[in-house]
Amino acid sequence: MGEMIQALDLRSSLPSFEYVVPLADPGATLDTVGGKGASLARLANAGLPVPGGFHVTTDAYRAFVAANDLQPRILAALQQADVAKPATLEAAARAISGLFAQATMPQAIADAIQAAYVDLENKMSVMAGESRSDSLQQWTQSVAVAVRSSATAEDLPNLSFAGQQETFLNIHGVPAVLDAVQRCWASLWTARATGYRMQHGIDQEAVSLAVVVQRLVHAEAAGILFTANPVTGARGEALISAAWGLGEAVVGGQVTPDALTVDKASGLVLAREITSKQVMTVLLESGTQERPVPETLRHTPVLTDQQAGELVRLGVQIEALYGMPMDIEWALAEGADGAHPTFAILQARPITALPPVQATGAVEWKLPNPKGQYMRASVADFMPNPVSPLFETLSIPAIARVGVKEVLRPLTRSEPILPDYILTINSYVYINGTYTLREWWWILTRMMLSMPRMLREAIPLWRDQIR
């Protein structure tokens, strides 16, 4: 664990230490190492299990931009960008990306990054008890690192910049690291990042970007920890999302992770939802790839109750450090002894959208029609839990339209029973059973008599038309 948070002693070994500083540098601030970098430095200084590495500072970015005279050309490319017209943002992003690709990294910056990377390799070798020569060619073939963007307008308490700049995983060797750093710099000007800054009135001329280079965690599992329940707003509960492999599949939405609700005070798991995990992000010789989860792991819980409690205890420490509920990226990897997996903290940022704490009390079940009758039957049986607002406003009308109107009308040669046949009450799905005598007559004389035909034709109707 100590290796993960050990700072690199670069100030005595690098002539241009303003371009590169240790990960746990006490002077690492938002202005010098960006939001992600400043948070990681704070976590590392607090003794939390953060993988070792170093920062390429905003000074390096500014020196690179100045040396290649990029700033006026960046601003010129942004002149035609309009946040209301995504195509203009994309065009500006492509133009700026081309500028960065053609630019040359100043030698002083490249030398500082190379020295820091080699120093990281040396320290890892010593920790592993390995004997290596001083040959740079040997050293730079084995260290796998994550190269991650860290903007000065990022991970702020009231704004979420997650995923707007680039991250490159499983990078080996000095040339590849230098290339990844330069691509991270260019990602400050993606269409998404530029548009988001425009929407929130952030000065495009003032933004800058640092880069975090860290030892790559060979994760068996990874995910996200919220130190408050983001669904209910309960501050006494933590919510864990967990999936196999690296965390990219989770944060990118390629996999539905396990969900665990944990009591923060006791560390006890209050609820556990085990999903069918179809995809995982795995390491290749270089880079990563999405692959199917082995059949034996798809329905297997990613975390034990003991591991969930251990992770939440780390989350409670981080929340206390920041004084607010936090959104934390974590990974679980094989420990130094080769037997006991340990957690690594990859990022922590404030939760930007948390429901207010609700006063407990009796839930009022207010019916749409006070004299109506509502049933948990038919398609509602397939939705036993409360549905989300998005599902309620988007999917329920679609289900009602397709499942009722498009099925019953061709088969019964008549109109559906009720326009609000499927609806929600307190976010639970119900079937409206408030029928008039005329509607009951329709059910008995038209729908019931059509049942044999419905059974014969419903499957081809679904397969050939509705779906």
N, C-alpha and C positions, 0 to 999 in steps of 0.2 A: 504493500500500500504506500510505503514511503516513497518508492520510485515514482509513483504516479504524480505526486505533488511537489517533487524536488525541483527547485528553480535552477536554471542554467546560469553558471557564473560567467556571463558574457562580457560584463563591463571591463574586466581586466584583460580579456583576450581579443576583443574586437575593436579595431580602430574607429569604426563608424557605428558605435552602439546606439546612436539616435535612430538608425534604421531598423535595428533589431534589439528587443529587450526580452528578458526571461518571462516565462508565462506568469510567474508569481511576483513579478516586479511590483513593489509597493507603490510606485509612482504611476502605475498603469491606470489611465483615466479614460473617460469617454472620448476626449479630444485626441488622445495619443494612440489608443488601441481599439476604439469603437465600442459599441454596446456589448456585443458578444464577448469581446476580449476583456473588457473591464469586469464583466460579471465572472468570467472564468478566473481572472486574477484574484478577485475578492473571495471566491470559493476556495481556491488553492491556498491563499493566505490563512483561511480559517481552518485549514487542516482537512478539508473534505477530499474525497478520492477523485481527483481530477487528473486525467492522463497528462504526463509531462510534455513540454514543448516550449515554443517561443512565439512572440508576436513580431510580425513585420509591421512597423508603425505607419501612422498616417504621414509622417515625414517622408517615408520612402515613396508612398503614393504621390505626394506632392512633388517630390524631386523628379520622379519618373515623368509626370505630366509636364513639368517645367522643361526638363531636358529635351522632350520631344515636341514642345510648343503645342500641346494638345488642348489647353483650356479654351482659347478663342475658337478653335474648330468644334469643340464640344458644344459651346454655347451657340455657335452658328447652326449646328445640326438641330438644336432644340428650338430654334426660332419658329419653325413651322409645326411644332408638336402641339397638339390640342387634346386635352384630357377627354373631351367629348367625342374625339375621333380616334379610335384605337389604331387605325391604319397609319396615322401620322406618328404615333408613338413607336410603332414597329419600325417604320422607316428611319426614324431618328436613331433607334437602338441599333439597327443594322449598320448605319453609317458610322456610329461611334465605335462599335465593335471592330469594324475594319480599321479604324485609326489605331486602336490599341494593338491589333494583330500585327500591324506594320511597324510599330514603334520598337525601339531598342532599349533594353534595360541598362541603365548606367552601371559601369563596372563596380563602383563602390558598393552599390546596393546588392548586386549579385554576389560579391565577395562576402558581404556580411551575412547573407542568407546561407551561403555555402558553409561558412565557418560555424554558424549556429546548427545547421543540419548535421554536420560532422560531429560537433560536440554532443548533440543528442544521441547519435549513434554510439559514441564512445562511452557515454554514461550508461546507456542500455547494455552495452557489452560488459561493462564492469559489474553491473547489477546481476547480469546473468552468469558471471564468473567465466566469461569466455576470454580467450587469448586471441587478439587480432593484431595484425601489423598496422602500421600507420598509413598504409596505402589507401589513398582516397578512392581508387578504383574498387578496392575490396569493400570498403566501408559503405559506399553509396549504393551497393547492390542489394542490401538486405533490409534496411530500415523502411518499414511501411508507415506512412503518415497520412493524416487527414488534413487537407488544406481548406480552410473555411473563411469565408468573407466576414468582415466585422465592420459595419458602417458606423459613422458618427451619428447618423439618424437611424437608430436601431434599438430594439428592446427597451423602448421608453415606456414609462408607467401607463400612459394613456393611448399609445399607438402600438400596433402590431406589424412588424416588418418581416415576420417569419417567412422564409423561403424566397425572398425577393432577390437575394444575391446568391452566388454560386458556392457550392461545396464540392470538393473533389476527394474521393476516398481511395485508399490503397495506392498511394503515389510512392514510387521508389526512385531514388537517385536524384542527384543535384539538378540535372537538366530538366527532369520531369517536375520537380518542385518549383523551379524558376518559372516554367511554363504555366503551372497551375496558379502561381501567385499572380502572374500577369493576366490570366483569364479571370481571376477573382476581381482584380482591379477593374477590368472592363465590365463586369457584371453590376457595378454600381449604376450603370446606365441602361439596364434592361428596360423594356417598355413598361413592365409591371412596376418596377421600383420608381421610375421617373414619374409615371402617372400617379402613383400613391403620394409621392412628395408634392406634386402639383395640387392634388385634392386637399392636402392638409397644409398648404401654404408654407412649405419648407423651402428655403432659399437654395436653388440648385447650384449657385456659385459657391456656397459655403460648405457643402457636403464633401466628405472625404471618406476614404476606406482604408482600414487596416486588414491584415490577414493573420489568422491564427494557424500555426503549424503544430500539430500534436501527434504523439504516438498513437497509431491506430489501435483501437480496441477490437480484438478478434471476438466479437460478441456471439455468444450462444443464443442470447435473447436480448431484446431491447424494447423500449417503448417510452411512454410519457406518464409522468406522475403529476397530478394536480393536488395541491395541498389544501384545497377546499373543493367541495362538490360543485362542479360547474353547471350541473343540471338543476339542483335544488337550492344552491347557494349555502348549504350547511357548512359552516367553518369547522365543525368538529369531525368532519369526514374527509378522507382523501380518496381520490379515484385514480386507479392504475389502469393503463392500457398496456398490454404485453403481447408480443408476438415473437416467433422464432427468427433468428438471424439478426442482421443489422437493423437499425431503426428506420432506414430510409423507406421501407415498405409501409411503415406505420404513419410517419409524418406525411408521406406522399399519397396516402389513402388507397394503396394497392391491396391492402389486406384488412379484413375486419378482425381486430385484436380481441383477446380476452379482456374482460372488464371486471375489475375487483373494487368493491367499495370497502374501505378499511376505517375502523375507528382509530382516530389519531392518538387518543389518550392511552388506549390499551394495546394497540397494534393488532387487534382481532379483526378477521375478515367478516364483514357483515353480510356481504352478498358477493356472489361469484357467477359470472356468465362466461361459459366456455364456448367459444365459437369454432366453426370449421375453418381452420386457417389454411388457405389454399396456396398462398404465395409467400416466399421469403427472399430477402436480399442476402446474397452470399458473396464472399470474396473469391476472386479469380487470381491468377498469377499477377495480374495487374488490373485494377479497376474492380467493378462489381457487376452482378447480374441478378435479375429476378428469375427464380426457379421454383418449381412446385415443391410444396412442403412434403417430406416423406409421409406416406400413409400412416405410419406408426405414430407420428407426431401431430397429425391434423386435429385430432380431438383430445389431445393430451394437454392438461393445464400447463401453461408456461412457467408459472411461479407456484411454489408451495406456500402454505399459509405462513410458515416461518420466514421465507424470503420476502413475502409481501410486507410482513411486519418490520423486517430489517430495512427495507427500502423506505417505508413510511417514516421510520425514525430518522433516516437521513433527510427526508423531506421536511420534517419538523425542525431540524437544525437549520436548514436553509431558510425556511420561513422565518425563524427567529432572527437569523442574520439580517434579513432584508426588512423585517417588520411588516410583511404583507403576504397574502396568499401568492403562491408561485406555480409556474408551469415549468416542469423540469424534464429534460431528456436524459435518459439513463441507459446503461448497457450492463449486461451480466456476462462476465467472461471467466474463464478458468483461472483460478488463483495461482499464486507463485508456487504453491506446493503441488500443483497439478491435480488436486482432488476437490478443493472447496471453491466453488465459484464465488467471485466477489463483484460488487457493484462499482461502476464508474459513473461519475456525473459528467455529462457532455455539455450541458447548457442549462441555465436557469434564468427565467425572465418573469416579470410580474404578470399575473393573469389580468388581461385587459378588459374582459367582459364577464362579470360575475353577478348573478342575480342577487338582489338584496336579501338579507336574512328575513325570512317570513315568520311572523308570529304564529305559534301553533294554536290550533283551535279546531272546532268542528268544521268539516267541509260541507258547504251548502250544495246540494244537488238540485240545481235549478233547471227545470225541464223546459224545453223550447215551447211546448204547449202544456200548460199546467194540468190540463185534463187528458193529456196524451198518454199512450202506452208504448213503452220502448223495451226491446228485447235484446238479450245477448244470444244471438242465434245466427245461423247461416254463415256468411263470410266473417261476421264479427268474432266467431269462435276461433278464427285463425289469427286474431290480434288480441291476445289476452292482456297485454300490457298497455299502458298509456302510449299514445302515438305523439310524435313531435309536431310542433306547429307547421313545419314544412310539409310533413306527410298529410296533416289534416287539411291544409289548404290546396295542396297539389294532387295528392294521390286519391283521397277519398272521393272527390268529384269524378275522377277518372274511373275509379272502380264502379261507382254508381252508374256512370254513363255506359261503360263497356259491359259490366257484369249484369246490369239489369236491362237497360234500354236496348242495347245491341243484341242481347241474347233473347229476351222475351218477345220483342216485337216481331222478328222473323218467324219465330216458332209458334206464337199465339195469334199472329196477325192483328195485334192490338197494341195500345199504348201501355207503358209500364204503370205500375200501381200508383206510386207517389213520387213527386220530384225530389223529396228529401228522404228517400227510402233508406239510405245509409247516412248516418250523421254521428257526431261526437258529443258527449256530455262529460265535462271535466276531463277531456282528452281521451276518454274511453270510447270505443266504437260501439254503436248500437244500431239495431234495425228498428225502424219506425213501424209500430204495429197499430197505429191509430187509424183504423179503416172505417169508412162509412158503410151503411148497408149496401149501397150500390157497389162499392169496392169489394165487399165480401162476396157479393153475387158474381162479380167478375172472376174472383179467385176460384169459386166453386164451379162456375159454368165454362170458363174459358181456360184458365191456367191449369186446373186439375185435369180437365179433359184432354189438354194438350200434353200431359206428362209423358205418355208413351212415345209421342213424336219427339218431345224434347230429349228423352233419353237416347233415342236413335240418332238424332242429328246434332246434338250439342257438341260432341267431340270434333267431327269434321268442320262444324261452324267455327269453333274455336281455332282449330289448326289452320284452316284455309282462309279465314276472313278476319276474325277479331284480332288474333295475335299479330 
